[in-house]
Amino acid sequence: MRSSVVPWTVPVSVIRTTRASHPGHTPLCLLNPARLSLQIRTYKSTLRPLNPHLHRLPVSAFSAPRRLFSSTSTRNMSAFYDLKAELPNGSTYNFAELKGKVVLIVNVASKCGFTPQYKGLQELYDKYKEKDFVILGFPCNQFGGQEPGDDGEIATFCERNHGVSFPLMKKSDVNGDNTNEVYKWLKNEKSGLLGLSRVKWNFEKFLIDKEGKVVQRWASTTTPQAIDAEVAKLV
């Protein structure tokens, strides 16, 4: 006894659409079961079998690729300690000497409205220098021509008028084509107000932690007294 088969009911619009989009092909919904089964078997025979040796591969073959580069923090630390700056006497100050120390870098000037900050910087240096804290001053004449003297005159002024004993580098540029390599790196690591990297005026400040990472950047108006707490956290 034959089993009754209920034929599928397919809207004519579907058949027309299928034939129009795939000319020469019969819609699956119109194939009888035997022909449909044959087409499925034919399709399966075209599939590529899985690699029989795939299960023999070691687990390491599926592990995440090995990192070719170190982490960002490690690269930054290495870059900071690779820096060098020229001293007034022509010798080189190697930043490798700063490993494991907290560093404050300031572009300074002798005839600026912020020049009295020298006193606060020296007080900050005296307070924390025994805890591996260093301040580096970079004299610069790019802002209003407020550092016109030569390196000898700058050193004499700072010592005589403000008792400065932290290291002063050779006078150099912190912006433009002749920017010294230290400030090129600093500005790239930490942008200033409104996301701009350019140093705006004398006595901007960059704070670097013991791992060689720039953690803070302050505008000229931020006094040494105002950053004392931040330094204390790092030393």
C-alpha positions in Angstrom: 0.0 0.0 0.0 1.4 3.3 -1.1 1.8 5.9 1.6 0.1 9.1 0.7 2.4 12.1 0.1 1.1 15.5 0.7 2.6 17.7 -2.1 4.3 21.0 -1.2 2.3 24.1 -2.0 4.7 26.7 -3.6 3.4 30.1 -4.6 3.9 30.7 -8.3 5.7 34.0 -7.6 8.4 32.1 -5.8 8.9 29.7 -8.7 9.1 32.6 -11.2 11.6 34.5 -9.0 13.9 31.5 -8.5 13.9 30.7 -12.2 14.6 34.3 -13.1 17.5 34.6 -10.7 19.0 31.1 -11.5 18.1 30.3 -15.1 18.5 26.7 -16.1 18.1 25.4 -12.5 15.0 23.8 -11.1 14.0 25.2 -7.6 14.6 22.6 -4.9 11.0 22.9 -3.8 9.9 21.4 -7.2 12.3 18.4 -7.2 10.8 15.0 -6.2 12.5 13.4 -3.1 14.5 10.9 -5.2 16.0 13.6 -7.4 16.7 15.9 -4.5 18.5 13.1 -2.6 20.7 12.5 -5.7 21.7 16.1 -5.9 22.6 16.2 -2.3 24.8 13.1 -2.7 26.5 14.6 -5.7 27.2 17.8 -3.8 28.7 16.0 -0.9 31.1 14.1 -3.2 32.6 17.4 -4.3 33.6 18.4 -0.7 37.2 18.0 0.2 37.7 15.6 3.2 39.5 16.9 6.3 43.2 16.2 6.5 43.5 12.8 8.2 46.7 13.8 9.8 45.3 17.0 11.4 44.7 15.3 14.7 48.4 14.3 14.9 49.6 17.9 15.0 51.0 19.0 18.4 49.0 21.4 20.6 51.6 24.1 20.1 50.6 24.3 16.4 47.3 25.8 17.5 48.7 28.2 20.2 48.8 31.9 19.8 51.8 33.3 17.9 54.8 34.4 19.8 55.2 38.1 20.4 58.0 39.5 18.3 58.1 42.8 20.3 58.1 43.7 23.9 55.3 45.5 25.6 54.9 49.2 25.2 56.0 50.0 28.7 59.2 48.1 28.2 59.9 49.8 24.9 59.3 53.2 26.5 61.6 52.5 29.4 64.4 51.4 27.1 63.9 54.5 24.9 64.1 56.9 27.8 67.3 55.4 29.2 68.9 55.5 25.7 68.6 59.3 25.6 71.5 61.7 25.9 71.8 65.4 26.5 74.7 67.8 26.1 76.1 69.5 29.2 77.4 73.0 29.2 81.1 71.8 29.3 80.5 69.8 26.1 80.4 66.4 27.8 77.3 64.1 27.5 74.8 63.4 30.2 73.7 59.7 29.7 70.1 59.0 30.8 71.2 55.4 31.6 72.3 57.0 34.9 68.7 57.7 35.7 67.5 54.1 35.9 65.5 53.5 39.0 65.0 57.2 39.7 62.1 59.6 39.5 62.9 62.5 37.1 61.4 65.9 36.6 62.4 67.7 33.4 61.8 71.4 33.0 62.6 73.9 30.3 63.9 77.0 32.1 64.7 80.6 31.5 66.4 83.4 33.5 64.3 86.4 32.6 60.8 84.9 32.7 57.8 85.7 34.9 58.0 82.1 36.0 61.8 82.3 36.9 61.0 82.5 40.6 59.9 78.8 40.3 63.7 78.0 40.4 63.4 78.4 44.2 60.5 75.9 44.4 62.3 73.4 42.1 65.4 73.5 44.3 63.3 73.0 47.4 61.6 70.0 45.8 65.0 68.6 44.8 66.5 69.0 48.3 63.5 67.3 49.8 63.5 64.2 47.7 67.1 63.8 46.2 68.0 61.3 48.9 65.1 59.2 47.6 66.5 58.9 44.0 64.7 62.0 42.7 66.4 64.1 40.0 65.6 67.4 38.3 67.1 68.3 34.9 66.9 71.8 33.7 66.9 72.6 29.9 67.7 76.3 29.3 65.9 77.5 26.2 65.6 80.9 24.5 62.6 80.2 22.3 60.0 81.9 24.4 60.2 85.7 24.3 64.0 85.6 24.1 64.0 85.2 27.9 67.2 83.1 28.1 69.7 85.3 26.2 72.9 84.5 28.1 75.4 81.7 27.3 75.7 78.6 29.4 78.2 80.1 31.8 76.0 83.1 32.5 73.0 80.9 33.0 74.7 78.7 35.5 76.1 81.7 37.5 72.6 83.3 37.6 70.9 80.2 38.8 73.4 79.4 41.5 73.8 83.0 42.7 70.1 84.0 42.7 68.3 80.7 43.4 70.9 78.3 44.9 70.3 75.9 42.1 72.3 72.7 42.4 70.4 70.2 40.2 71.9 69.6 36.7 71.4 72.1 34.0 71.9 71.0 30.4 73.4 73.0 27.5 71.0 75.7 26.1 69.0 74.2 23.3 65.6 74.2 21.5 62.5 72.4 22.7 60.4 73.1 19.6 61.0 73.3 15.9 63.5 71.7 13.6 66.3 71.8 16.1 64.5 70.3 19.0 66.9 68.3 21.2 66.3 64.6 21.3 65.1 64.5 24.9 62.2 66.9 24.1 61.4 65.1 20.9 60.8 62.0 22.9 59.0 63.7 25.8 56.5 65.5 23.6 55.8 62.3 21.7 55.1 60.4 24.9 52.9 63.0 26.5 50.9 65.7 24.8 49.9 68.9 26.5 46.8 71.0 26.7 44.2 70.2 24.0 46.3 67.3 22.8 49.0 69.6 21.4 52.6 68.3 21.8 54.3 71.7 21.4 55.8 73.2 24.5 53.9 76.5 25.1 56.2 78.5 27.4 59.1 78.4 29.9 58.9 76.1 32.9 56.6 73.3 31.5 57.3 70.1 33.5 57.5 66.4 32.6 57.5 63.8 35.4 59.0 60.4 34.6 58.6 57.4 37.0 61.2 54.8 38.0 60.4 52.7 34.9 61.2 55.5 32.5 57.5 56.3 31.7 56.2 59.9 31.4 53.3 59.9 33.9 52.6 63.7 34.1 53.0 66.9 32.1 52.2 70.3 33.6 51.9 73.8 32.2 54.1 76.7 33.2 51.5 77.9 35.7 51.7 74.7 37.8 54.1 75.5 40.6 56.7 73.1 42.1 54.7 73.1 45.3 51.6 72.0 43.5 53.3 68.8 42.2 55.0 67.8 45.5 52.3 65.2 46.2 52.7 63.6 42.8 56.5 63.3 43.3 56.0 61.9 46.8 53.8 59.0 45.3 56.6 57.9 43.0 59.8 58.2 45.1 
